[in-house]
Amino acid sequence: AESELTGRERRIRDLEIHPLTDSARARYEDQWAAIQAQFVDAPENAVAASQVLVVAVMGERGYPADDHDQILADLSVEHAGALARYRAAEQTSESAASGAASTEDLRLAMIDYRALFLDLVGKSADVELAK
């Protein structure tokens, strides 16, 4: 396990993951606010849009987004705390696509996507989620 983590850390260094610029962060935060507002009228669409936005932020930060398993491995290096929540949100997104997710499931998925989103944009999810 330690060897695998070392390999993941090396991969992340080689990818040159970088923080967002202030303007990119502000743009993404505005997009997130719009998606959250959409939730009331169209929760399934909001969850789908939040997933797309999180992937866009990952891409802008330098994470390759073409291999799902690799995305999870890459995120585990610097965003391990939000990774389980991201996985749960993805499962709910799949359920929503087949019409099997309740509104409460979708609400929880939004919260879980938001945890990774905040982590990726450089904000503390613990403080922001408590608001």
N, C-alpha and C positions, 0 to 999 in steps of 0.2 A: 504494500500500500504506500509505503514511504517512497519507494522508487517511482511509483506511478505519479505521485504528487510532484516529485522533483521533475519528472518529464513534463507534466502539465505546466509547472512554473516556467520551465525553460521555453516551452512553446509560446507562452504568453509574452515573455521577454522578446522572443523573435518576432512576434506579431506587432510589437510596438503599440500596445494599447495606450491610448491617450485620453485625457479628460476632454470634455466638451468645452468649446469656447463659450464665453458669457452670452453671446448672441444666439448660439445654437441652443444653449440651455434654456434661455428665455423663450425661444421659439417652441421648443418641445414642451415646456411647462404650459404655454398657452394652448397647445394642441391637446395636452392632457386635460386641461380645464374644460375645453369644448367637448371632449369625449365624456367626461364625467357628467356634464350637463345633459348630454344626449341619453344617458342611462334611464332617466325617468320615463321617456317616451319610447325608447327602443333599446331595452337592456341587452338583447342578443347582439345587436349591431355595435353597441358600445363596447362589449367584451371583445368582439372580433377586432374592432378598431384599436383597442388598447393593446392587443397582442401584436398587431402590425406596428404600432408605434414603438413598443418595446424593442422589437426586432430592428426597426430603423435606428433607434438610439444605439443599439449594439453595433450596428454597421458603421455608424459615424464615429464611434469610439475606436473602431479598428477590429472588432470581432468578426471573423468570417461567419456568414449565416447560411451556408449552403449544406451543412451536414448536421442534422438535429442532435445526434449523439455527441458530436464534437462541440457543438454549442454548449451543451450541458457540462461537458468536461472543462471547457474554457471558463465558463462562468464559475465553476466550483473553486477556482483559484482565488479570485478576488471578491466574489459575491456569494460565498457558500451559505451565508445566513438567509438569503432570499431565494436560494435555489429550490428548496422544497416547496415554497409557496408558488414559485413559477411553474413547477411541475403540476401542482394541484390546479392552478389556473388553466394550464394547457388541457388537462383532463376535462375540466368543466367546459372549455371551449369545444372540445370534441363532442361532448354530450349535447351542448347547445346546437351544434350543427345538425344533429339528428333529432332535435326537438325534445330531448330528454332531460333538460336542465330546468330547474325551478327558478323563479325570480330570486330566491334566497341564494341558490347556488351561484347565480350570475353575480349577485352582489358580492359574495365572497371572492369570486374570481377577480372582480375589479379591484378589491382590496389587495389580493395577492399579486396581481400584475403591478399595482401601484407600489408595492414594496420593492420589487426589482427596479421599476422605473426610477423611483427616488434614489435607490442605491447607484444606479447607472449615471444619473445626472449629478451625483455628488451631494445629495442631501441625506440627512439621517432619517431613515424610515421610522424609527422608534418615535422621534419627536413629531414628525409629520402625520403619522397614522393616529397619534393620540388626539389630534385636533378635531 
